[in-house]
Amino acid sequence: MKEYNKELANLDNVEILGFTGTIESIPKTLEQVDNIRNSCCDVGIIQLMNADAIAGKEHLQHGTIHAINAFKRGENLANDLGIEVLLRTSGQRQISKAFDILGLKERKMNIAIVLIDCPDYFVDELSCIFARNDAVLEADKSILINLYDIPEKELKTIHITDILINKTSKLIVNQ
């Protein structure tokens, strides 16, 4: 797996995990997650996303690196690092569009979670809410093609993960 610009970003304090679970109520689920974070010391970022909209762990790492770098450079689009990860990973500038693509839905779903500056036991706490399954981070080409409106012509020459990583990178260029 390639490593991206670590000049500013530091992935040493980042963990990317896959889970499955049923979201019966988004506010209640987010409250449970906030309680995990707040039980420690109110630090760290726990960002939940629709894993079906992720083109593999590399895609999510790339979005996370760009989000961290954006904050360090003062070029962030959101006021919250978790939301910035969502924006960068989705390749969107508008928070509402990013949530349409990567946001949680009230149903059974695959969930990608990015932990930044979180203690190790958060993984155990999250495993009490959701079932751990890193396989959900694997790209499902058919879902991604429709979700991101990727033309077949482009897929013939570029891998889907690289296409979505390029969308993330274009946010920097277009700032």
N, C-alpha and C positions, 0 to 999 in steps of 0.2 A: 504494500500500500504506500502511495506517495505521501510525503509530508509537505505541508504547505508553509507559507511564510510564518515562521515562528519568531521573527524579529521582534514583534510587539506581543503577539499572543503567546500564551503559555497554556498548553493542554495538560500540564501536570496536575492541575486542580480541577480537571473536567472529566466527568464520567458520562458515557452514553449507554443507555440501557433500553431493552425492549420488554414490553409487557403486553398481556391481553387482559381485558376486563370489560365489565358492563358499566357504562356511565348512565345511571338512572336520573341523576340531577347534576348538571355541570356546577352550579354554585356549591352544592354539598360536597362534591368531589374536590373542588378547589379549596374548600374550607378544611377538609381532611388533610390535604397536602400542606396547606398553610400551617395547620396545627403541628405537623411533623417538623417543619422548619422552625416554628416559634418555640417548640419544646426544647430546642437546643439553646439557641442564643440569638435568634432572629437574624441569622446571617445566611449567606448562601442563596443560590438560585436553584429552583426546581421548576423546570419548564416542561410541560406536557404537550405533546403534539400527536397528530394523526400519523401513525407510522406508515400507513398506506401511501402517504404523500412524500415519503422519503425514498431517495434512490440509493439506499445503502448507508452504512455508517460513515463512509468517506464524505458523502454529501452533507451529512449533519455536522461532521467535524469542520468542514469547510465553512458552513454557515456560522458555526460557533466562533471560529477563529476570526472571521470577518466582523462579527458582532463585538467581540472583545476589542479588536483593533479599532473599530469605529468609536467606541467609548474612550479608548486611550488617546485617540487623535481629536476627540471632541467633534466627531462627524456623525454621531449617532442620530438615527431617525426617530427613535422612541426614547422615552425617559427611563425605561426599565430595561435592564440587560436581557431578561428573559424574553420580553417582547421583541427586542432587537434581534435575538437569535431566531425567533419566528419569522421576522421580516426578511432577514438575510437568507435564511434557508429557503424560504418560499420564492425569493427573487422579486419581492414586491416592495413598493414604497408606501403603500397604503395599508394601515393596520387591518382595516375591515377585509380587504382582499386576502391578506395573509391568514386571517382567521378562517375565511371561507375555505382556503386550501388546507391549512395545517391545524385548524382548531378542533377541539373535542366536539363530539356529537353525542346526543343522548341515545345510546344503543350499545350493543356489543361491538367492541372495536380493538384494533391493534394500536398500541400506544408507545411512542418513543419518548423517553425522558432524558433530558440533559440536566446533569447536576454540576453546578459550579461552586467551588469552595464549600462543599458539604462534607460532614463527617461520614465515615463508612457505614455507620449503623442506619443511615437514611435508607439505604438499599433494602435492609431488612424491614424497616417500617413501611416502605412502599410495597414490599412483597406481601404485606398483610392486607393491602387494599386490592392489589392486582396480582396476576400470575406472571412470574418472570418468564420471558420467552424472547431471547435475542434474535431468533429467526425472523421475527416480524420486521426487522430492520432491513431485510433483503429487498431489493427493488422488485416490484411487480410492474413490468413494462406496460402491460395492457392498461392498468389503472393510471399510471403516470402519463402515458400518451394522451389520454382523454383529459386528465386533470390539468395538465400544463399546455394542452393544445400543441403537441409536438408533431410536426409534419413527418410522414414516412420517409421522405427524401432526406431529411436531416439524419434520421436514424440509420440510414444506409452507410453513412460516413463517420458518424460520431456516436460513441457509447452513451446511453441514456444518462448515466451518472455524470459524465463530462458535460452533457448538455445543460443539466440542472446546476452544476457547479459554475458553468459559464454565466448562467442567469444571475447567480449570486455575485459573481465578479463584476458584472455589468452595472450593478448598483453603485459600485465605487467609482467607475468611470463616469457615470452619469450624474454625479453629485455636483 
